[in-house]
Amino acid sequence: MVTGVVLVLTIGIRNPDAPVAPPVQPALAIPEQRPQPGAESPRAGLAAPVDRPQVSDQVELDAWATRVADKTHVPPRVLAAYGRAEMWMQRQKPTCHLSWATLAGIGRVETERGEFDLSAIAANGRVAKPVVGPPLDGSPGVPAVHDTDAGKLDGDKAWDHAIGPMQFLPSTWTKYQERANGDGGAPDPQNIDDAAFTAARYLCSGGDDLGTPAGWWRAILFYNPGVAYGQDVFSAADAYAEASVAP
């Protein structure tokens, strides 16, 4: 009897010592822009830290990601993956001039089209639930892409599916894949670090200068040949870059 009363009185009372989950920030509003291919390139935004091969730069990268996340509302763990990819490409292919903002733009477009959540990522970079797109089986409005990986990456031995947070075709992933943390493990398309670094390698593989309008558009249309896709990525990348340097 007394126990029942105590339970009734304590239901709904908040424990002041319990940890409080941080509020989820709404997605950054993206003004729509429709530049024609080659007309202009998105801004670069706040540069990621300089890569130091012989010294750990994780503290600097995390501080940068936290700062940019506050402005862009992109999760810090995801930004760290984009920033790391920029850092490594600046060292490996400095003439490419890839900005993390372009990777963030691709990530924004792919998450909206695929309706998956990039905030649900573990500390090791792996998405909580594997991201596998619909079968590319030639249905109305869908290209027909027969299986290229024996279902190893997408679980389908008949048709290919786009995979991971950056939505690679299995054949593209196999060609450009790279492990981002250098631990010798197999590259994982469902890991945001590996996916972002592989996307960076793919974008820079043609020898283009992504700091120029012509180079940026060649690279993005190589990633996905749809002009509307490139315009969506442009809009998101430019908005993220602008927000990252806002006072």
VOGUDREN-604062 format. One record per residue (C-alpha): residue in one letter; residue number from 1; x, y, z. Coordinates in nm, 2 decimals. Layout:
N
+--------+-----+--------+--------+--------+
| residu | num |      x |      y |      z |
+--------+-----+--------+--------+--------+
|      A | NUM |      X |      Y |      Z |
...
+--------+-----+--------+--------+--------+
***
This chain:
247
+--------+-----+--------+--------+--------+
| residu | num |      x |      y |      z |
+--------+-----+--------+--------+--------+
|      M |   1 |   0.00 |   0.00 |   0.00 |
|      V |   2 |   0.27 |   0.25 |   0.10 |
|      T |   3 |   0.49 |   0.13 |  -0.18 |
|      G |   4 |   0.21 |   0.20 |  -0.43 |
|      V |   5 |   0.17 |   0.55 |  -0.30 |
|      V |   6 |   0.55 |   0.61 |  -0.33 |
|      L |   7 |   0.54 |   0.49 |  -0.69 |
|      V |   8 |   0.26 |   0.72 |  -0.78 |
|      L |   9 |   0.43 |   1.01 |  -0.62 |
|      T |  10 |   0.77 |   0.95 |  -0.79 |
|      I |  11 |   0.64 |   0.88 |  -1.15 |
|      G |  12 |   0.75 |   1.16 |  -1.37 |
|      I |  13 |   0.99 |   1.32 |  -1.12 |
|      R |  14 |   1.32 |   1.40 |  -1.30 |
|      N |  15 |   1.64 |   1.29 |  -1.14 |
|      P |  16 |   1.86 |   1.60 |  -1.13 |
|      D |  17 |   2.17 |   1.39 |  -1.15 |
|      A |  18 |   2.07 |   1.21 |  -1.47 |
|      P |  19 |   2.27 |   1.30 |  -1.78 |
|      V |  20 |   2.08 |   1.52 |  -2.03 |
|      A |  21 |   2.09 |   1.43 |  -2.39 |
|      P |  22 |   2.20 |   1.72 |  -2.62 |
|      P |  23 |   1.92 |   1.86 |  -2.82 |
|      V |  24 |   1.90 |   1.75 |  -3.19 |
|      Q |  25 |   1.96 |   2.05 |  -3.41 |
|      P |  26 |   1.74 |   2.10 |  -3.71 |
|      A |  27 |   1.90 |   2.06 |  -4.05 |
|      L |  28 |   2.05 |   2.37 |  -4.20 |
|      A |  29 |   1.82 |   2.55 |  -4.44 |
|      I |  30 |   1.96 |   2.52 |  -4.79 |
|      P |  31 |   1.88 |   2.80 |  -5.04 |
|      E |  32 |   1.81 |   2.65 |  -5.38 |
|      Q |  33 |   2.07 |   2.74 |  -5.64 |
|      R |  34 |   2.07 |   2.63 |  -6.00 |
|      P |  35 |   2.40 |   2.72 |  -6.16 |
|      Q |  36 |   2.47 |   2.57 |  -6.50 |
|      P |  37 |   2.76 |   2.32 |  -6.52 |
|      G |  38 |   3.09 |   2.50 |  -6.53 |
|      A |  39 |   2.94 |   2.84 |  -6.45 |
|      E |  40 |   3.06 |   2.86 |  -6.08 |
|      S |  41 |   3.19 |   2.64 |  -5.80 |
|      P |  42 |   3.07 |   2.64 |  -5.44 |
|      R |  43 |   3.27 |   2.82 |  -5.17 |
|      A |  44 |   3.52 |   2.61 |  -4.97 |
|      G |  45 |   3.43 |   2.71 |  -4.62 |
|      L |  46 |   3.64 |   2.69 |  -4.30 |
|      A |  47 |   3.94 |   2.47 |  -4.39 |
|      A |  48 |   4.01 |   2.16 |  -4.20 |
|      P |  49 |   4.34 |   2.14 |  -4.00 |
|      V |  50 |   4.66 |   2.07 |  -4.18 |
|      D |  51 |   4.74 |   1.70 |  -4.19 |
|      R |  52 |   5.05 |   1.61 |  -3.99 |
|      P |  53 |   5.16 |   1.26 |  -4.09 |
|      Q |  54 |   5.40 |   1.20 |  -3.80 |
|      V |  55 |   5.18 |   1.35 |  -3.52 |
|      S |  56 |   4.82 |   1.28 |  -3.41 |
|      D |  57 |   4.60 |   1.57 |  -3.51 |
|      Q |  58 |   4.28 |   1.42 |  -3.37 |
|      V |  59 |   4.24 |   1.69 |  -3.11 |
|      E |  60 |   4.26 |   1.96 |  -3.37 |
|      L |  61 |   4.02 |   1.78 |  -3.60 |
|      D |  62 |   3.77 |   1.72 |  -3.33 |
|      A |  63 |   3.78 |   2.09 |  -3.22 |
|      W |  64 |   3.73 |   2.20 |  -3.59 |
|      A |  65 |   3.44 |   1.95 |  -3.63 |
|      T |  66 |   3.27 |   2.08 |  -3.32 |
|      R |  67 |   3.31 |   2.44 |  -3.43 |
|      V |  68 |   3.17 |   2.37 |  -3.78 |
|      A |  69 |   2.89 |   2.15 |  -3.65 |
|      D |  70 |   2.76 |   2.44 |  -3.44 |
|      K |  71 |   2.73 |   2.65 |  -3.75 |
|      T |  72 |   2.62 |   2.38 |  -4.00 |
|      H |  73 |   2.41 |   2.14 |  -3.78 |
|      V |  74 |   2.60 |   1.85 |  -3.94 |
|      P |  75 |   2.69 |   1.60 |  -3.66 |
|      P |  76 |   3.05 |   1.65 |  -3.54 |
|      R |  77 |   3.14 |   1.28 |  -3.60 |
|      V |  78 |   3.03 |   1.31 |  -3.96 |
|      L |  79 |   3.22 |   1.64 |  -4.01 |
|      A |  80 |   3.53 |   1.48 |  -3.87 |
|      A |  81 |   3.51 |   1.22 |  -4.15 |
|      Y |  82 |   3.47 |   1.49 |  -4.42 |
|      G |  83 |   3.75 |   1.70 |  -4.26 |
|      R |  84 |   3.99 |   1.41 |  -4.25 |
|      A |  85 |   3.92 |   1.33 |  -4.61 |
|      E |  86 |   4.00 |   1.70 |  -4.70 |
|      M |  87 |   4.32 |   1.68 |  -4.50 |
|      W |  88 |   4.44 |   1.37 |  -4.66 |
|      M |  89 |   4.36 |   1.48 |  -5.01 |
|      Q |  90 |   4.54 |   1.81 |  -4.95 |
|      R |  91 |   4.85 |   1.60 |  -4.88 |
|      Q |  92 |   4.80 |   1.33 |  -5.14 |
|      K |  93 |   4.66 |   1.54 |  -5.43 |
|      P |  94 |   4.71 |   1.91 |  -5.33 |
|      T |  95 |   4.61 |   2.03 |  -5.68 |
|      C |  96 |   4.26 |   1.88 |  -5.64 |
|      H |  97 |   4.16 |   2.14 |  -5.39 |
|      L |  98 |   3.87 |   1.93 |  -5.25 |
|      S |  99 |   3.68 |   2.10 |  -4.97 |
|      W | 100 |   3.49 |   1.91 |  -4.70 |
|      A | 101 |   3.19 |   2.12 |  -4.79 |
|      T | 102 |   3.15 |   1.93 |  -5.12 |
|      L | 103 |   3.15 |   1.60 |  -4.93 |
|      A | 104 |   2.90 |   1.74 |  -4.69 |
|      G | 105 |   2.69 |   1.85 |  -4.99 |
|      I | 106 |   2.70 |   1.50 |  -5.13 |
|      G | 107 |   2.61 |   1.35 |  -4.79 |
|      R | 108 |   2.32 |   1.59 |  -4.75 |
|      V | 109 |   2.17 |   1.50 |  -5.10 |
|      E | 110 |   2.22 |   1.13 |  -5.05 |
|      T | 111 |   2.06 |   1.12 |  -4.70 |
|      E | 112 |   1.76 |   1.31 |  -4.83 |
|      R | 113 |   1.72 |   1.09 |  -5.13 |
|      G | 114 |   1.78 |   0.77 |  -4.94 |
|      E | 115 |   1.60 |   0.88 |  -4.63 |
|      F | 116 |   1.86 |   0.75 |  -4.38 |
|      D | 117 |   2.00 |   0.92 |  -4.07 |
|      L | 118 |   2.36 |   1.03 |  -4.06 |
|      S | 119 |   2.34 |   1.12 |  -3.69 |
|      A | 120 |   2.31 |   0.75 |  -3.60 |
|      I | 121 |   2.68 |   0.67 |  -3.63 |
|      A | 122 |   2.89 |   0.49 |  -3.38 |
|      A | 123 |   3.22 |   0.63 |  -3.24 |
|      N | 124 |   3.41 |   0.40 |  -3.48 |
|      G | 125 |   3.23 |   0.56 |  -3.78 |
|      R | 126 |   3.00 |   0.28 |  -3.87 |
|      V | 127 |   2.63 |   0.36 |  -3.94 |
|      A | 128 |   2.40 |   0.20 |  -3.69 |
|      K | 129 |   2.20 |   0.04 |  -3.97 |
|      P | 130 |   2.36 |  -0.05 |  -4.30 |
|      V | 131 |   2.25 |   0.18 |  -4.58 |
|      V | 132 |   2.15 |  -0.01 |  -4.90 |
|      G | 133 |   1.94 |   0.15 |  -5.17 |
|      P | 134 |   1.67 |  -0.01 |  -5.38 |
|      P | 135 |   1.77 |  -0.26 |  -5.65 |
|      L | 136 |   1.88 |  -0.10 |  -5.98 |
|      D | 137 |   1.66 |  -0.34 |  -6.17 |
|      G | 138 |   1.54 |  -0.13 |  -6.46 |
|      S | 139 |   1.20 |  -0.04 |  -6.30 |
|      P | 140 |   1.04 |   0.28 |  -6.43 |
|      G | 141 |   1.28 |   0.57 |  -6.36 |
|      V | 142 |   1.55 |   0.33 |  -6.24 |
|      P | 143 |   1.86 |   0.23 |  -6.44 |
|      A | 144 |   1.93 |  -0.14 |  -6.48 |
|      V | 145 |   2.27 |  -0.24 |  -6.33 |
|      H | 146 |   2.33 |  -0.61 |  -6.31 |
|      D | 147 |   2.51 |  -0.75 |  -6.01 |
|      T | 148 |   2.89 |  -0.68 |  -6.01 |
|      D | 149 |   2.99 |  -0.81 |  -5.66 |
|      A | 150 |   2.81 |  -1.14 |  -5.63 |
|      G | 151 |   2.59 |  -0.98 |  -5.36 |
|      K | 152 |   2.89 |  -0.93 |  -5.13 |
|      L | 153 |   2.83 |  -0.56 |  -5.05 |
|      D | 154 |   2.46 |  -0.52 |  -5.11 |
|      G | 155 |   2.32 |  -0.87 |  -5.05 |
|      D | 156 |   2.17 |  -0.91 |  -5.40 |
|      K | 157 |   2.32 |  -1.15 |  -5.66 |
|      A | 158 |   2.09 |  -1.03 |  -5.94 |
|      W | 159 |   2.11 |  -0.65 |  -5.93 |
|      D | 160 |   2.34 |  -0.38 |  -5.78 |
|      H | 161 |   2.23 |  -0.14 |  -5.51 |
|      A | 162 |   2.39 |   0.19 |  -5.40 |
|      I | 163 |   2.56 |   0.13 |  -5.07 |
|      G | 164 |   2.67 |   0.32 |  -4.76 |
|      P | 165 |   2.62 |   0.68 |  -4.66 |
|      M | 166 |   2.79 |   0.81 |  -4.97 |
|      Q | 167 |   2.58 |   0.57 |  -5.19 |
|      F | 168 |   2.85 |   0.40 |  -5.40 |
|      L | 169 |   2.78 |   0.14 |  -5.67 |
|      P | 170 |   2.96 |  -0.18 |  -5.57 |
|      S | 171 |   3.18 |  -0.16 |  -5.88 |
|      T | 172 |   3.28 |   0.20 |  -5.80 |
|      W | 173 |   3.35 |   0.12 |  -5.44 |
|      T | 174 |   3.57 |  -0.18 |  -5.54 |
|      K | 175 |   3.78 |   0.04 |  -5.77 |
|      Y | 176 |   3.83 |   0.34 |  -5.54 |
|      Q | 177 |   3.79 |   0.21 |  -5.18 |
|      E | 178 |   4.04 |   0.31 |  -4.92 |
|      R | 179 |   4.06 |   0.25 |  -4.54 |
|      A | 180 |   4.07 |   0.59 |  -4.37 |
|      N | 181 |   4.23 |   0.52 |  -4.04 |
|      G | 182 |   4.53 |   0.33 |  -4.17 |
|      D | 183 |   4.48 |   0.03 |  -3.94 |
|      G | 184 |   4.52 |  -0.23 |  -4.22 |
|      G | 185 |   4.15 |  -0.34 |  -4.20 |
|      A | 186 |   3.93 |  -0.38 |  -4.50 |
|      P | 187 |   3.76 |  -0.06 |  -4.63 |
|      D | 188 |   3.39 |  -0.06 |  -4.52 |
|      P | 189 |   3.13 |   0.13 |  -4.73 |
|      Q | 190 |   2.91 |   0.15 |  -4.42 |
|      N | 191 |   3.18 |   0.34 |  -4.23 |
|      I | 192 |   3.16 |   0.72 |  -4.27 |
|      D | 193 |   3.54 |   0.76 |  -4.25 |
|      D | 194 |   3.60 |   0.51 |  -4.53 |
|      A | 195 |   3.31 |   0.63 |  -4.74 |
|      A | 196 |   3.41 |   1.00 |  -4.72 |
|      F | 197 |   3.78 |   0.92 |  -4.80 |
|      T | 198 |   3.68 |   0.70 |  -5.09 |
|      A | 199 |   3.44 |   0.97 |  -5.22 |
|      A | 200 |   3.73 |   1.21 |  -5.20 |
|      R | 201 |   3.96 |   0.98 |  -5.40 |
|      Y | 202 |   3.69 |   0.93 |  -5.66 |
|      L | 203 |   3.63 |   1.30 |  -5.70 |
|      C | 204 |   4.00 |   1.37 |  -5.73 |
|      S | 205 |   4.07 |   1.08 |  -5.96 |
|      G | 206 |   4.03 |   1.27 |  -6.28 |
|      G | 207 |   4.30 |   1.52 |  -6.21 |
|      D | 208 |   4.06 |   1.81 |  -6.19 |
|      D | 209 |   4.10 |   2.13 |  -5.98 |
|      L | 210 |   3.78 |   2.14 |  -5.78 |
|      G | 211 |   3.86 |   2.50 |  -5.68 |
|      T | 212 |   3.76 |   2.60 |  -6.03 |
|      P | 213 |   3.40 |   2.59 |  -6.17 |
|      A | 214 |   3.50 |   2.37 |  -6.47 |
|      G | 215 |   3.69 |   2.13 |  -6.25 |
|      W | 216 |   3.43 |   2.11 |  -5.98 |
|      W | 217 |   3.15 |   2.03 |  -6.23 |
|      R | 218 |   3.36 |   1.77 |  -6.41 |
|      A | 219 |   3.43 |   1.59 |  -6.09 |
|      I | 220 |   3.07 |   1.61 |  -5.95 |
|      L | 221 |   2.92 |   1.49 |  -6.28 |
|      F | 222 |   3.17 |   1.21 |  -6.28 |
|      Y | 223 |   3.03 |   1.12 |  -5.93 |
|      N | 224 |   2.68 |   1.14 |  -6.06 |
|      P | 225 |   2.60 |   1.25 |  -6.42 |
|      G | 226 |   2.27 |   1.42 |  -6.33 |
|      V | 227 |   2.28 |   1.80 |  -6.36 |
|      A | 228 |   2.00 |   1.84 |  -6.11 |
|      Y | 229 |   2.20 |   1.62 |  -5.87 |
|      G | 230 |   2.51 |   1.85 |  -5.92 |
|      Q | 231 |   2.29 |   2.16 |  -5.86 |
|      D | 232 |   2.16 |   2.01 |  -5.54 |
|      V | 233 |   2.51 |   1.92 |  -5.42 |
|      F | 234 |   2.62 |   2.27 |  -5.52 |
|      S | 235 |   2.34 |   2.43 |  -5.31 |
|      A | 236 |   2.42 |   2.23 |  -5.00 |
|      A | 237 |   2.80 |   2.26 |  -5.03 |
|      D | 238 |   2.78 |   2.64 |  -5.07 |
|      A | 239 |   2.53 |   2.68 |  -4.78 |
|      Y | 240 |   2.76 |   2.47 |  -4.55 |
|      A | 241 |   3.06 |   2.66 |  -4.65 |
|      E | 242 |   2.89 |   3.00 |  -4.59 |
|      A | 243 |   2.76 |   2.89 |  -4.25 |
|      S | 244 |   3.10 |   2.75 |  -4.14 |
|      V | 245 |   3.26 |   3.10 |  -4.15 |
|      A | 246 |   2.96 |   3.30 |  -4.02 |
|      P | 247 |   3.04 |   3.50 |  -3.71 |
+--------+-----+--------+--------+--------+
***
